[in-house]
């Protein structure tokens, strides 16, 4: 471990990386010191250093702190030094009032851009848990925004300017509501897998989807025995087809205005249940026209038809 209290050059950072497994910033707590930390962060990040930042209160620099509080207490500061990710988020937080809804949304977008750059998924998971509790932000919201950022950060897999949905509708002859509904299914499966995968699996099948790309992506997700969003996104990230990746990216960056995952899920499932019942009703009517039906078969179909009509009435 090395304590760092001077401005870093690229060469110094390389040496620190070579001879120390951990670097702790101990700059002055004034504006210049904080600026130096931010600069040091940029330099050390390029070297993939395990760098931490001391959080000092009651003293302007380490010397004054030790004189006032002693070396033992300074050692505690070192033990509790925060990571660069936590330091960045803490400094961003100072610019926002988290009691204000708009500020909290802006803060969420800022911090998820930082978290998306954390490549180690276990490390990112730890940060998500800690930040969710510390700043009273749901983990689902963090995962959803991080997943968007992950796609934005991979230009080769992203549509820099998504094609308007209307053009897609015209190209494949589908209603906009159907397109949006199918895309939302995939969005929920990717971002809220734990809450939605089993429910969707029980109520919607691949045969219910109309868009070929959606069928392929849906099948990829459902064929995996995982429900964590992190693992789901790894599955779809491994899809090599460029057109499919563009389609996924288009889904991921869209704003569906979801305020309740449960309500959204219910709204999506209802049309599929209604369509399924409507189709079965028509099938029964056709089957009842068959001239060779026995009385028992005809009675059974009539009972099923009445039951189907009642179920349709409840849905409507």
N, C-alpha and C positions, 0 to 999 in steps of 0.2 A: 504493500500500500504506500502511496505517496501523497503528501499534502501539497496542494498547488496554490500559491498566492501571488503569482506574477503572471503577466500576459504571456500567452503561449504562441510560439511560432509553429509552423508545420513540422520543422525538424525536431523541436523539443517534444512535440506530441508523439512523434515516431519513437523517440527514445523512451518516453514514458510507457508507451505501449510495449516496448521490447523488454524493459526491465521491471515493470510493475504490473501486477494483476488488477490493481484498482487505483483510481485517482480520485482524490476528494478536493473539491474547490473550497478554499477558505479565504475568499476575498473580503475586502472591506464591505460593510453593509450600505454604503452610500451609493449614489447613482452611478459613479464611475466604476465601483466594484461590481455592481450588478451587470453593467455593460460588458465588463471584462469576462464575467461568467458566461454570458450569452455568446461572446466571441469564442471563448474556450470550448464551449459546447460544440460549436460548429466545427472547430478544428479536431477535437477528440472523436467526434462521431465518425469522421472520415477514417479514423484508425480503429474503429470498433472497440474502443476502450470501455471498460466498466467504470464510468465516472459518476461521482455523487456530489451533492452540494450541501454544505453545512447551513443550518438555519440558526443564525445568531440573533438574539434579542438582548438589549441592555448594554451593548458594546458596539463600537464602530468597526473594530478589527479583532483578529484572534489574540494579539498581544494584550489589548485592553481587557478582553474577556477573561483570559487566564489570570491576569493581575487581580481582577475584581472577584472572580468566582472560583479560581483554582484549576489546576490541571485535571483533577478528577472529573469535574463537571464538563470540562472541555472534551474529555474522552467520551463522555456520554453523548455529546453533540456529534462526535465522529461516528459513534455506533448508530446514531439515528439519522445520519445524513440521507437525504432523499435522492432518488435517481434523477437523471436528466429529464426523463419523460414527466415525472412528477413536478420537477422544477418549472418546466415549460408550462404545464397546466396551471400551476399555482400563479405564475406571473400573468397568464391570460385571464385568470379569474379576477384579478384586480381591476380589469377593464370593464367588468360587467356586474350588474346588480341582479343576482340570481332570484330575487323576489319578483322581478319583472319577467313576465312570460316571454316577451320578445328577446330580452337579453339572455334568458336561459336557453332559448333555441339557438341564438347566435353562438353562445358559449359551447353548446353541444356540438355544433358543426365544426367549430375550431378544434376542440379537443379530439374529436373522432378523426380528423385529418392527421393529427399527431399519432394516435393509437394505430391507425391503419399502416403506418410506417414501421411499426414494431413487427419484425418478421417472425420472431419466435412466438408461436401460438399459445404456449403455456404462459410465457411472460405477459402476453397481451391479455390473457384470461385473468391473470392476477390483477392487472391494472384495472380491468373492467369491473371486477368485484369491488376493488378498493374505491374507485371513483364513483361507482353507483351508490355505495353507502355514504361516502364523504359528502357528495354534492346532491344527494337525493334525486338521482336520475335513474330511471329504470334500465335494467340491463338489456331489455328488448330494444329500447330506443337506441342504446349505444351500439348493439350488434347491427341493427338496421342501417344506421348511418355509416358504420365502419365498412360494412359490405358494399355500400355505394362507393365509398372512397377507394376500396380495393380495386373495383372495376375502373374507376376513373384514373387510377394510377398505372393502369396497364394499357397504354395507347394501342398496342397491337391487337387488343381484344375489345376495343371500345369503338363505338360509333362516335366520332367527334361531333357530329351533328345528326342526331337520330332522324330517320325519315318520319314525316308526319303520319299519324295513325290513319288518317283519311285515305292516303294513297294505298296503304296496305289493304284497307277495307275494299277499295275499288278493285285492287288487283286480284283478290281472292273471292270477292263477292259476298263477304260476310258483314253482318250488322256490327256497328261500332260497339254495341253493348256486349256482344259475344266476344269480340277481341279483347275488350277491357277485362271482362270476367275471367277469361282464360289466362291473361297475363297476370291478373291479381292472384290467381291460384298459385302460379309459379313464384310470385313475389312472396306470398305467405310461406310457402314451403321452404324457400331459401332463408328468409329472415326470421321466421317464427316456427321453425320445424317442430319443436317440442310441443307447442300448443295446437298445431294444425295437422301434422302429418297423418296421424291415426284417424282423425275425423274425416279428412279429405279421402283417405284410402277407403274408408267405409261407405262413402257416399258418392264418390266420383271415380269413374274408371277411364282408362285411356281411350276407350271407344266413345266416350262422351265429348272428347275434345275434337275440334274441327280443324285447327291449324296444325299443319304437319310438323313445324318446328317445335311447337308446344308439346305435341305427342312424344317426340324424341326426348326432350328435356324432362318431361314428366316421368317417362319410363326410366330414365337414368336415375332420377332422384328416388323413385319408389322401389327400384330394384336394390337399393342400398339399405342395409339393416342399421341405419344410423338416424338419430333425430336431433343431433346438435348442429346448429347453424354453421359452425366452423367447419365441420366435416362435410356438410352438404355443399358448401361453397368450394371446398377442395375437389369434390367430385365433379362439379360442373366446370371448374377451372381447367380440368384435364381433358375436356372436350376439345378435339383438335379442329373440328369443322369451323372455319372462319365465319360463315354465315350464321351458324348457331350462336357463336360467341357474340356477334353483333346483335343478334336478337335478344340474348340474355342481358347484354349491356343496356339495351333500350328499355327492357323491363325494369332493371335495377335502378336506373336514374329517373324513372317516372315518379311523379308525385300522385299517389292514389288517395290522399286525404284521409288516411285511416286513423280514426280516433279510438276505436275499440276493435281489437283483433277478433274477439268472440262475435261481435255484431257483424263484422265484415264476413266472417266465416259463414254465419247463418244466412246472410244475404246472398252469398255465392251459391250455397247448397240448394236453397229453395228452387231456383229456376231449373236445376238439373232434376230434382225430385218431381217437379211439375211436368217437365217434358217427358220423363220416364213414365209417369202415370198416364199422361195424355196418349202417348204412343201405345201403351198397353190397352187402354180403353178402345182405341181404334182397331187393334189386333183382335180383341175379344168380339167386337161387333162383326168383323169379317169372319171370324171362326164360327159365330152363331148362324151365319148364312149357309153353312155346309149342310147339304141335304141328308147326309148319312149320320147325323148326330143322334145319339141315344138320348132318352129322356133324362137319364142321370147326368150325362155330359152337358146337356143344355141347361139343366138346373144349376150345375156347378159353375158354368160360365155366367149365368145370370147373377148368381151370388157374388162372383168375383167382380162383375161389372158394377153392381151396386156399391160394393166396397170401394172400388177404384173411384167411382164418382164422388162418394163421400169424402175420400181422402183428398181429392182435387178441390172440393168445396172448402175443406179446412185450410188448405194452403192459400187459396185465393182470399 
